[in-house]
Amino acid sequence: MKHVIEVFDRETEELLLSVEVPDSRHQALRALMNWQQPDDEFDGYDLSPEQIRVLEDWTGKSLMSANHIVQLVCTA
């Protein structure tokens, strides 16, 4: 299982960027997302500005912009 941050253009909904969250951050990601149930991590989530800032730090990628929709998804 991998968690991926997907960045979309707000107007066109075109996928602009896909960034994998490092496996070493799995436990920290659970805390950041406040997952309470085991199945929670399989859902897709819109990310808050605070969550995006943390994920930018973990990945070294610039994700946030007023023109972006940033989501976290789980892939097999």
C-alpha positions as CSV (number, residue, x, y, z in Angstrom):
1,M,0.0,0.0,0.0
2,K,1.2,3.5,-0.9
3,H,-0.1,6.9,-0.2
4,V,0.2,9.4,-3.0
5,I,-0.4,13.2,-3.0
6,E,-2.2,14.3,-6.1
7,V,-2.3,17.9,-7.2
8,F,-5.0,19.0,-9.6
9,D,-5.6,22.3,-11.4
10,R,-8.6,23.9,-9.7
11,E,-10.2,25.0,-13.0
12,T,-9.5,22.2,-15.4
13,E,-9.2,19.4,-12.8
14,E,-6.2,18.2,-14.7
15,L,-3.7,16.1,-12.7
16,L,-0.5,18.3,-12.4
17,L,1.6,16.3,-10.0
18,S,1.7,13.0,-8.2
19,V,4.0,12.6,-5.3
20,E,4.5,9.4,-3.2
21,V,4.6,9.8,0.6
22,P,7.8,8.1,1.9
23,D,7.1,4.7,3.5
24,S,9.2,5.8,6.5
25,R,6.4,8.4,7.2
26,H,3.5,5.9,7.5
27,Q,3.0,6.2,11.3
28,A,3.4,10.0,11.2
29,L,0.9,10.1,8.3
30,R,-1.6,8.2,10.4
31,A,-1.2,10.9,13.1
32,L,-1.3,13.8,10.6
33,M,-4.5,12.5,9.1
34,N,-6.0,11.6,12.4
35,W,-7.0,8.2,11.2
36,Q,-9.0,6.3,13.9
37,Q,-10.0,3.1,12.1
38,P,-7.8,0.8,10.0
39,D,-9.9,1.4,6.9
40,D,-9.6,5.2,7.2
41,E,-6.2,5.1,5.3
42,F,-7.8,3.6,2.2
43,D,-10.1,6.6,1.6
44,G,-9.2,9.7,-0.4
45,Y,-8.9,13.0,1.4
46,D,-8.8,16.7,0.5
47,L,-5.9,18.1,2.5
48,S,-5.9,21.2,4.7
49,P,-3.2,23.9,4.3
50,E,-1.5,22.6,7.5
51,Q,-1.4,19.0,6.3
52,I,0.0,20.2,2.9
53,R,2.8,22.1,4.6
54,V,3.8,19.0,6.6
55,L,3.7,16.9,3.4
56,E,5.8,19.5,1.5
57,D,8.4,19.2,4.2
58,W,8.4,15.3,4.0
59,T,8.5,15.2,0.2
60,G,10.6,18.3,-0.6
61,K,7.9,19.2,-3.2
62,S,5.9,22.4,-3.5
63,L,2.3,21.4,-3.5
64,M,0.2,24.4,-2.4
65,S,-1.2,27.1,-4.6
66,A,-4.4,29.0,-4.8
67,N,-5.0,27.3,-8.2
68,H,-4.5,23.7,-6.8
69,I,-6.7,21.1,-5.3
70,V,-4.4,18.8,-3.2
71,Q,-5.6,15.3,-2.2
72,L,-4.2,12.2,-0.6
73,V,-5.1,8.8,-2.0
74,C,-4.1,5.2,-1.3
75,T,-2.9,3.0,-4.1
76,A,-2.2,-0.7,-4.1
